[in-house]
Structure formats: C-alpha cells, structure tokens
C-alpha cells in the first residue's frame, strides 16, 4: 500500500496554543503526478500520553475489552462561520464562472474547484477505549453525496449562488478507522473542556458526471482510491501542490474548530458544546494496490450496498481492500484524477451514546474545585502551617 511519510520539521512558536509542531508531507511527482507539500500545524494540541499528529494509536492500540466511551458525529450544513482564508473557485470542468473570495466553511477543495458538504454524513458507534484509542467500523462511516457548490462571498460584495456541479462525488471508507481521542484527558467526556482527536482510514470516492436528473448521482466515471487518509478535529492544514501538465497551483488552507469551541472567539463556549469541525487533506496518487477479492470472477469490481443510519439513504460502493505492494495476487488500480489535491471540511454535532460506569479513562482528571472549596483549602493549609511553626 502507498504510505505517506511525514517529517517533523519545526516546533518554533508559542501563540496561540503553547508550543506548536508543524508536520510536513512531501508530495513527489513519481507517486502523485503533482509535486509540493502538505503541512499540518497541531496548534499545540497532543493526545493521550502526548502522542502527536504522526501517531494513530496509544500504546498497543485499541482494546475492545476496555471501551470507555462511544460517540456518534453527524455533519451539519455550513453555518459560514470560519476563520479559513477565502478561496477563489472556478467552475468544475468548464473553468467558468469564477467565484471570487468564496467562504470555505464546510467546503471541499478539489483541484481549483469546490463542493459543499451536505449535513447528514454519519460517523456512528465510534468506540474509544480507556487509553484513548479510537475504533470505527468502516460500515459505520457514511458520507453524503456531493452534487453542488454553495457560493458565499466572504467579502459580502457578490450575491449568493448555487451551482449544480458537473462532477459529483460519493466518498466512502474502505477500511476501519483507528486513531486517538483527547476526551480521555478531560475531567468528564461530557465536560465543557478542550478535546480533539484524529483518525486514519483508507478512503475512496466514486466520480459521476452530472446527468441532469434530480436525485440521480450521474453517470459513473471512475473510483479514486486514497490510502491512509487522515481526518482531524484540531490544527491547521496548508496544501501547496502544483499539477505538472498545466503548472496549475493548488493552494488552500483550513483550520479545525475544536469540540466545544466558539468558531468566532476561539474560546470554550456553552452555546457550542459538542459542536465540532474536522478536516483532512491529501493528493490522489497515481496508483494503489488492491486485493484480488476486490473483484468478481469475471474481473469486474465487486460492489456492496451501504446505508446511512441518519438519512436512511443507501448507495452502492466498490467493496475494495487496499493492500501493500507484493501482496499475493494483488492488482494495480490506476486513479483517473491522479495529482488532484483535495481538502475536506465539515461541521458536526457530537453525541455521547455510552460512558462506561466503571471507568472511562486511564487518565481521568479530577474536576477543578469550586471557588469556595478552594478558599477553604487555602485556609486549612494556612492553619496547618501555623500549627507546625508553633510546634517548632
């Protein structure tokens, strides 16, 4: 399987969130067709046992016998509250019209096009063990179909517009997700405290050309496979990749809003409790190795129907498994859109569906004492100190 190598390059500044570390993924033309870099700044956030953005497990990994929490996250339509820099977007395939200074909240960048996240994508039964390891079954991750671009001018000059895109996308997970969650570091998983996390999984998206029929995804074109895709609910991405044939720059940025945080002030806010954003970025590689059982006996792709528990909608997806090069009987899949960079953004609502009554964290932090209790503690310490001085 294609692996993305990340290199620690800096840990250089304090503001706004303690010491921050920037991680760089080099995009080489031999693997991706395009060339450049994708950088991720963790904004000073680290996970349980101080694991960083380059790690997707704590200790020996997820332990199903030690589940401490279970949660579900469902995406929302954009609210257009984002600190992301505006992006000028061009119409997909045609290059026209041009949408200047587009608000990027809830948007997906793909090449120099954009697509709007539709509420209802569901990440269900996200298990978190007491060490902070995530596990999400691939069948519990359901993405909505991308069929339009909602334009909002960040400068307020141009009127709103809705574009039915020429290309439609149906994303889906092709492997289970693993990662870590910082909720185990709080005093309570339902507390109004800073918490974030990240997961990685193999990812695919089917490409359709618009048919003009309402409710129809369009005419199937191809499937793009992206191994080791990462989604994070913290930090900031910068994609700076050039597509060689046209020397076209693919440059976009995105910053997640952590759980419980007001997107305008950047502060914890009761009104934004359990509201979270997440994002991920990458480049479609030239080719990926897949298992032999990803195909039917006649050589055609093996398809499976997968459903969204929130919307009740179902869609067919390639039942594919990405594998490492050299796997017996593996076959090469070539991506039609190799070299195209992308950034996925979404806002969502987190719901805790289970907290283990016998303990949910190996690191549970006691709650901060109330001011009155804290004052009494200080008085008590002073009395003890005074008594000790008299005895001495």
Secondary structure, DSSP 8 states (H G I E B T S, - for coil): -----EEEEE----SSSSS--EEEEEE-HHHHSSEEEEEEE-TT---GGG--TT---STT---GGGEEEEEEEEEE-------S--EEEE-TTT--SEEEEE--TTEEEETTEEEE--TT-EEEEEEEETT-EEEE-GGGEEEEEEEEEEE-BTTS-S--EEEEEEEEEEEEESS-EEEEEGGGGSS-TTSSS-B-EEEEEEEEEEEEE--S-TT---EEEEEEEEEEEEEESSSEEEEEEEETTTTEEEEEEEE---BTB-TTT-SB-GGGTTEEEEEEEEE--SEEEE-GGGB-TTS-B-EEEEE-TTT--EEEEE---B--TT-TT-EEEE-TTTT-EEEEEEEEEEEEEEE-TT-S-SS-------HHHHHHHHHHHHHHHHHHHHH-
